[in-house]
Amino acid sequence: MIRHQRIRRNTTRAIFMAIIILQDLVPFFGNIPLGPLSITTLHVTVILAAIILGPGEGAIIGGTWGILTWVRAFVAPSSPLAPLVFTNPLVAILPRVMIGLVAGYLFRFVLHYSHSERCAAILAAIAGTLTNTGLVLGLIALFYRTPAVAQAYGVDVNHLLPALLAIMATNGLAELALAVIVVPLVVIPVLEVRRRLV
């Protein structure tokens, strides 16, 4: 029984990794470029993995995305901004890993006290998305207040912080809305099927 569960977990992890790789490599599937920005859908997959498999596995799936982001920044950037900031593994990888940890642990915490999978899934989706957006933009503001990065956003250095806040309020909200809609729709049926299989 334990061996069967291990095989199922490894298979599910491999499927999530394959989805992340496809999303990252197929144009307009995982990253939708809009000028200097790139709206992502990959965070949804990481949040789903964190809820279905647990925070540790979510961190691994997030780390897979982070490593792909880092490598692509050198060889095939998804936006003009990518080679300027995502060549730093701290910016490329850490926020993606943290999505899995935050979303996974928050889902467990909320579920323990509310016993509502929908509520727990929605809050995990919100927290996971804000973790990614907040950390990426926060680290850019911390490490990359440079003319080159400001120019990629179409502003001067003095207006970089307001530009980053505007991004959080625009494409950050779009990514948040996507996660809040998709995560409960996928997670609740999957968890129900898992309970039946146990």
FENSUL-V558743 format. One record per residue. N is the residue number from 1. RES is the residue in one small letter. SS is DSSP state (alpha for helix, beta for strand, coil for the rest). PSI is psi in radians with two decimals (* if undefined). NEAR is the number of other C-alpha atoms within 12 Angstrom. Layout:
# FENSUL-V558743
((N | RES | SS | PSI | NEAR) (N | RES | SS | PSI | NEAR))
This chain:
# FENSUL-V558743
((1 | m | coil | -0.79 | 9) (2 | i | alpha | -0.71 | 9) (3 | r | alpha | -0.71 | 9) (4 | h | alpha | -0.74 | 12) (5 | q | alpha | -0.68 | 15) (6 | r | alpha | -0.73 | 13) (7 | i | alpha | -0.77 | 13) (8 | r | alpha | -0.72 | 18) (9 | r | alpha | -0.79 | 20) (10 | n | alpha | -0.68 | 18) (11 | t | alpha | -0.77 | 15) (12 | t | alpha | -0.73 | 25) (13 | r | alpha | -0.77 | 30) (14 | a | alpha | -0.66 | 20) (15 | i | alpha | -0.78 | 20) (16 | f | alpha | -0.72 | 34) (17 | m | alpha | -0.73 | 31) (18 | a | alpha | -0.70 | 22) (19 | i | alpha | -0.77 | 28) (20 | i | alpha | -0.79 | 38) (21 | i | alpha | -0.77 | 29) (22 | l | alpha | -0.80 | 22) (23 | q | alpha | -0.69 | 28) (24 | d | alpha | -0.58 | 36) (25 | l | alpha | -0.51 | 24) (26 | v | coil | 2.12 | 18) (27 | p | coil | 2.42 | 20) (28 | f | coil | 0.16 | 19) (29 | f | coil | -0.81 | 21) (30 | g | coil | -0.51 | 28) (31 | n | beta | 2.14 | 31) (32 | i | beta | 1.79 | 24) (33 | p | beta | 2.29 | 21) (34 | l | beta | 1.62 | 18) (35 | g | coil | -2.23 | 15) (36 | p | coil | -0.12 | 27) (37 | l | beta | 2.89 | 28) (38 | s | beta | 1.84 | 31) (39 | i | beta | 2.25 | 33) (40 | t | beta | 2.64 | 36) (41 | t | coil | -0.08 | 38) (42 | l | alpha | -0.50 | 47) (43 | h | alpha | -0.53 | 52) (44 | v | alpha | -0.74 | 49) (45 | t | alpha | -0.70 | 47) (46 | v | alpha | -0.75 | 54) (47 | i | alpha | -0.76 | 58) (48 | l | alpha | -0.79 | 50) (49 | a | alpha | -0.72 | 49) (50 | a | alpha | -0.65 | 43) (51 | i | alpha | -0.77 | 45) (52 | i | alpha | -0.72 | 39) (53 | l | alpha | -0.34 | 38) (54 | g | coil | 2.84 | 30) (55 | p | alpha | -0.63 | 32) (56 | g | alpha | -0.82 | 26) (57 | e | alpha | -0.65 | 35) (58 | g | alpha | -0.68 | 40) (59 | a | alpha | -0.65 | 39) (60 | i | alpha | -0.77 | 34) (61 | i | alpha | -0.75 | 46) (62 | g | alpha | -0.71 | 47) (63 | g | alpha | -0.62 | 37) (64 | t | alpha | -0.80 | 38) (65 | w | alpha | -0.75 | 46) (66 | g | alpha | -0.75 | 38) (67 | i | alpha | -0.71 | 31) (68 | l | alpha | -0.73 | 34) (69 | t | alpha | -0.77 | 43) (70 | w | alpha | -0.82 | 31) (71 | v | alpha | -0.77 | 24) (72 | r | alpha | -0.50 | 29) (73 | a | alpha | -0.48 | 27) (74 | f | alpha | -0.69 | 23) (75 | v | alpha | -0.54 | 16) (76 | a | coil | 1.29 | 21) (77 | p | coil | 2.48 | 27) (78 | s | coil | -0.21 | 36) (79 | s | coil | 2.87 | 30) (80 | p | coil | -0.41 | 26) (81 | l | coil | -0.50 | 32) (82 | a | alpha | -0.85 | 35) (83 | p | alpha | -0.25 | 27) (84 | l | alpha | -0.56 | 31) (85 | v | alpha | -0.59 | 36) (86 | f | coil | 0.02 | 38) (87 | t | coil | -0.17 | 26) (88 | n | coil | 1.99 | 26) (89 | p | alpha | -0.45 | 29) (90 | l | alpha | -0.67 | 25) (91 | v | alpha | -0.64 | 35) (92 | a | alpha | -0.67 | 37) (93 | i | alpha | -0.81 | 33) (94 | l | alpha | -0.85 | 32) (95 | p | alpha | -0.61 | 41) (96 | r | alpha | -0.70 | 46) (97 | v | alpha | -0.73 | 39) (98 | m | alpha | -0.49 | 41) (99 | i | alpha | -0.88 | 50) (100 | g | alpha | -0.75 | 47) (101 | l | alpha | -0.85 | 38) (102 | v | alpha | -0.86 | 37) (103 | a | alpha | -0.75 | 49) (104 | g | alpha | -0.83 | 40) (105 | y | alpha | -0.64 | 33) (106 | l | alpha | -0.70 | 33) (107 | f | alpha | -0.83 | 42) (108 | r | alpha | -0.75 | 27) (109 | f | alpha | -0.87 | 23) (110 | v | alpha | -0.72 | 24) (111 | l | alpha | -0.65 | 22) (112 | h | alpha | -0.68 | 14) (113 | y | alpha | -0.53 | 13) (114 | s | alpha | -0.42 | 16) (115 | h | coil | 0.39 | 14) (116 | s | coil | 1.91 | 18) (117 | e | alpha | -0.65 | 31) (118 | r | alpha | -0.84 | 27) (119 | c | alpha | -0.80 | 26) (120 | a | alpha | -0.70 | 32) (121 | a | alpha | -0.73 | 42) (122 | i | alpha | -0.80 | 36) (123 | l | alpha | -0.65 | 35) (124 | a | alpha | -0.68 | 47) (125 | a | alpha | -0.76 | 46) (126 | i | alpha | -0.86 | 37) (127 | a | alpha | -0.72 | 35) (128 | g | alpha | -0.75 | 49) (129 | t | alpha | -0.81 | 46) (130 | l | alpha | -0.58 | 36) (131 | t | alpha | -0.83 | 35) (132 | n | alpha | -0.95 | 43) (133 | t | alpha | -0.81 | 39) (134 | g | alpha | -0.78 | 31) (135 | l | alpha | -0.77 | 29) (136 | v | alpha | -0.91 | 37) (137 | l | alpha | -0.63 | 35) (138 | g | alpha | -0.73 | 28) (139 | l | alpha | -0.60 | 26) (140 | i | alpha | -0.79 | 33) (141 | a | alpha | -0.61 | 25) (142 | l | alpha | -0.77 | 19) (143 | f | alpha | -0.36 | 20) (144 | y | coil | 0.80 | 30) (145 | r | coil | 1.21 | 28) (146 | t | coil | 2.76 | 22) (147 | p | alpha | -0.65 | 17) (148 | a | alpha | -0.79 | 21) (149 | v | alpha | -0.75 | 34) (150 | a | alpha | -0.71 | 27) (151 | q | alpha | -0.64 | 21) (152 | a | alpha | -0.52 | 26) (153 | y | coil | -0.07 | 34) (154 | g | coil | 0.44 | 21) (155 | v | coil | 3.00 | 21) (156 | d | coil | 2.99 | 18) (157 | v | alpha | -0.65 | 21) (158 | n | alpha | -0.37 | 18) (159 | h | alpha | 0.21 | 20) (160 | l | alpha | -0.78 | 29) (161 | l | alpha | -0.82 | 26) (162 | p | alpha | -0.61 | 21) (163 | a | alpha | -0.71 | 29) (164 | l | alpha | -0.68 | 35) (165 | l | alpha | -0.64 | 22) (166 | a | alpha | -0.66 | 19) (167 | i | alpha | -0.73 | 26) (168 | m | alpha | -0.57 | 27) (169 | a | alpha | -0.19 | 19) (170 | t | coil | -1.41 | 19) (171 | n | alpha | -0.41 | 31) (172 | g | alpha | -0.70 | 32) (173 | l | alpha | -0.62 | 22) (174 | a | alpha | -0.76 | 23) (175 | e | alpha | -0.63 | 35) (176 | l | alpha | -0.80 | 35) (177 | a | alpha | -0.74 | 25) (178 | l | alpha | -0.82 | 27) (179 | a | alpha | -0.76 | 36) (180 | v | alpha | -0.58 | 32) (181 | i | alpha | -0.85 | 21) (182 | v | alpha | -0.75 | 27) (183 | v | alpha | -0.92 | 42) (184 | p | alpha | -0.63 | 32) (185 | l | alpha | -0.59 | 22) (186 | v | alpha | -0.79 | 26) (187 | v | alpha | -0.80 | 33) (188 | i | alpha | -0.84 | 23) (189 | p | alpha | -0.66 | 19) (190 | v | alpha | -0.77 | 21) (191 | l | alpha | -0.62 | 23) (192 | e | alpha | -0.77 | 17) (193 | v | alpha | -0.72 | 13) (194 | r | alpha | -0.70 | 17) (195 | r | alpha | -0.64 | 11) (196 | r | alpha | -0.53 | 9) (197 | l | alpha | -0.39 | 12) (198 | v | coil | * | 12))
